[in-house]
Amino acid sequence: MRKVRAAVIGLSLGVVACTGVKTEPVVDKETQDRYKYGSILGGEGGITLFGPRKRTNPEDGQGIGVNSFLWRASLDTLGFLPITSADPFGGVILTDWYSPPESPGERFKVNVYILDRDLRADGVRASVFRQERVGNDWRDAGVGNTTATQLEDAILTRARQLRIAQTAQK
């Protein structure tokens, strides 16, 4: 019992002795700037409350998390589909199911992923899903191998048009 009491007293004295010691955390310059300027998301290209930490080129899409031309082109290309979710920071656009009026027995859904801040051919990926009605149920059906590629090409073509239009205005 004495040993336990001695251990508790020794531990208590050790804790009390350490309370008066002030230590300053070691923080690098980027972390200090993040706290100083109020970064919301942090990291390179994060949103700041009082403006960006460095000057950015408006053509490279730095205002949002992905390339602005690819983002706008994706929304324009998918304009006929009902958009379920659009995340400009993550670069993800998800649509809901859509049945074309000319074929009500099938429906489509598209997911678009913008992968880069640069306007590049490999900066966008699309996934297309198709279902067919069987009785009252919808069953998954195959989509042609080139369908997603054709959609990606349409997005890239629209992105190039948007970029050309913007540079012509300057």
Contacts in CASP RR format, 6 or more apart in sequence:
PFRMAT RR
TARGET T0000
AUTHOR 0000-0000-0000
METHOD contacts of the structure
MODEL  1
MRKVRAAVIGLSLGVVACTGVKTEPVVDKETQDRYKYGSILGGEGGITLF
GPRKRTNPEDGQGIGVNSFLWRASLDTLGFLPITSADPFGGVILTDWYSP
PESPGERFKVNVYILDRDLRADGVRASVFRQERVGNDWRDAGVGNTTATQ
LEDAILTRARQLRIAQTAQK
30 43 0 8 1.000
33 39 0 8 1.000
33 53 0 8 1.000
34 42 0 8 1.000
34 43 0 8 1.000
37 48 0 8 1.000
37 49 0 8 1.000
37 50 0 8 1.000
37 51 0 8 1.000
37 53 0 8 1.000
38 48 0 8 1.000
38 49 0 8 1.000
38 50 0 8 1.000
39 46 0 8 1.000
39 47 0 8 1.000
39 48 0 8 1.000
39 49 0 8 1.000
40 46 0 8 1.000
40 47 0 8 1.000
40 48 0 8 1.000
40 49 0 8 1.000
41 47 0 8 1.000
41 89 0 8 1.000
45 52 0 8 1.000
45 53 0 8 1.000
45 62 0 8 1.000
45 65 0 8 1.000
52 62 0 8 1.000
56 62 0 8 1.000
56 63 0 8 1.000
59 163 0 8 1.000
59 166 0 8 1.000
59 167 0 8 1.000
60 67 0 8 1.000
60 117 0 8 1.000
60 118 0 8 1.000
61 67 0 8 1.000
61 68 0 8 1.000
61 69 0 8 1.000
61 117 0 8 1.000
62 117 0 8 1.000
64 71 0 8 1.000
64 88 0 8 1.000
64 89 0 8 1.000
65 88 0 8 1.000
65 89 0 8 1.000
65 90 0 8 1.000
65 91 0 8 1.000
65 117 0 8 1.000
66 88 0 8 1.000
66 89 0 8 1.000
66 90 0 8 1.000
66 91 0 8 1.000
66 114 0 8 1.000
66 115 0 8 1.000
66 116 0 8 1.000
66 117 0 8 1.000
67 114 0 8 1.000
67 116 0 8 1.000
67 117 0 8 1.000
67 118 0 8 1.000
67 119 0 8 1.000
67 123 0 8 1.000
67 159 0 8 1.000
69 119 0 8 1.000
69 159 0 8 1.000
69 160 0 8 1.000
69 162 0 8 1.000
69 163 0 8 1.000
69 166 0 8 1.000
70 114 0 8 1.000
70 116 0 8 1.000
70 119 0 8 1.000
70 123 0 8 1.000
70 124 0 8 1.000
70 155 0 8 1.000
70 156 0 8 1.000
70 159 0 8 1.000
71 88 0 8 1.000
71 91 0 8 1.000
71 114 0 8 1.000
72 158 0 8 1.000
72 159 0 8 1.000
72 162 0 8 1.000
73 155 0 8 1.000
73 156 0 8 1.000
73 157 0 8 1.000
73 158 0 8 1.000
73 159 0 8 1.000
73 161 0 8 1.000
73 162 0 8 1.000
74 93 0 8 1.000
74 112 0 8 1.000
74 114 0 8 1.000
74 124 0 8 1.000
74 155 0 8 1.000
75 83 0 8 1.000
75 86 0 8 1.000
75 93 0 8 1.000
76 158 0 8 1.000
77 151 0 8 1.000
77 154 0 8 1.000
77 155 0 8 1.000
77 158 0 8 1.000
78 93 0 8 1.000
78 95 0 8 1.000
78 110 0 8 1.000
78 112 0 8 1.000
80 98 0 8 1.000
81 95 0 8 1.000
81 96 0 8 1.000
81 98 0 8 1.000
81 108 0 8 1.000
81 110 0 8 1.000
82 95 0 8 1.000
82 96 0 8 1.000
82 98 0 8 1.000
83 93 0 8 1.000
83 94 0 8 1.000
83 95 0 8 1.000
83 96 0 8 1.000
84 94 0 8 1.000
84 95 0 8 1.000
84 96 0 8 1.000
85 92 0 8 1.000
85 93 0 8 1.000
85 94 0 8 1.000
86 92 0 8 1.000
86 93 0 8 1.000
86 94 0 8 1.000
87 93 0 8 1.000
90 114 0 8 1.000
91 113 0 8 1.000
91 114 0 8 1.000
92 111 0 8 1.000
92 112 0 8 1.000
92 113 0 8 1.000
92 114 0 8 1.000
93 110 0 8 1.000
93 111 0 8 1.000
93 112 0 8 1.000
93 114 0 8 1.000
94 111 0 8 1.000
95 109 0 8 1.000
95 110 0 8 1.000
95 111 0 8 1.000
96 109 0 8 1.000
97 107 0 8 1.000
97 108 0 8 1.000
97 109 0 8 1.000
97 131 0 8 1.000
98 107 0 8 1.000
98 108 0 8 1.000
98 109 0 8 1.000
99 105 0 8 1.000
99 106 0 8 1.000
99 107 0 8 1.000
99 108 0 8 1.000
100 106 0 8 1.000
100 108 0 8 1.000
104 133 0 8 1.000
105 132 0 8 1.000
105 133 0 8 1.000
106 130 0 8 1.000
106 131 0 8 1.000
106 132 0 8 1.000
106 133 0 8 1.000
106 141 0 8 1.000
107 130 0 8 1.000
107 131 0 8 1.000
107 133 0 8 1.000
107 138 0 8 1.000
108 128 0 8 1.000
108 129 0 8 1.000
108 130 0 8 1.000
109 128 0 8 1.000
109 129 0 8 1.000
109 130 0 8 1.000
109 131 0 8 1.000
110 126 0 8 1.000
110 127 0 8 1.000
110 128 0 8 1.000
110 129 0 8 1.000
110 151 0 8 1.000
111 126 0 8 1.000
111 127 0 8 1.000
111 129 0 8 1.000
112 124 0 8 1.000
112 125 0 8 1.000
112 126 0 8 1.000
112 127 0 8 1.000
112 151 0 8 1.000
112 155 0 8 1.000
113 124 0 8 1.000
113 125 0 8 1.000
113 126 0 8 1.000
113 127 0 8 1.000
114 123 0 8 1.000
114 124 0 8 1.000
115 122 0 8 1.000
115 123 0 8 1.000
115 124 0 8 1.000
115 125 0 8 1.000
116 122 0 8 1.000
116 123 0 8 1.000
119 159 0 8 1.000
119 160 0 8 1.000
119 163 0 8 1.000
121 156 0 8 1.000
124 152 0 8 1.000
124 155 0 8 1.000
124 156 0 8 1.000
124 159 0 8 1.000
125 148 0 8 1.000
125 152 0 8 1.000
126 148 0 8 1.000
126 151 0 8 1.000
126 152 0 8 1.000
126 155 0 8 1.000
127 148 0 8 1.000
128 143 0 8 1.000
128 147 0 8 1.000
128 148 0 8 1.000
128 151 0 8 1.000
129 140 0 8 1.000
129 143 0 8 1.000
130 140 0 8 1.000
130 141 0 8 1.000
130 142 0 8 1.000
130 143 0 8 1.000
131 138 0 8 1.000
131 139 0 8 1.000
131 140 0 8 1.000
131 141 0 8 1.000
132 138 0 8 1.000
132 139 0 8 1.000
132 141 0 8 1.000
133 139 0 8 1.000
END
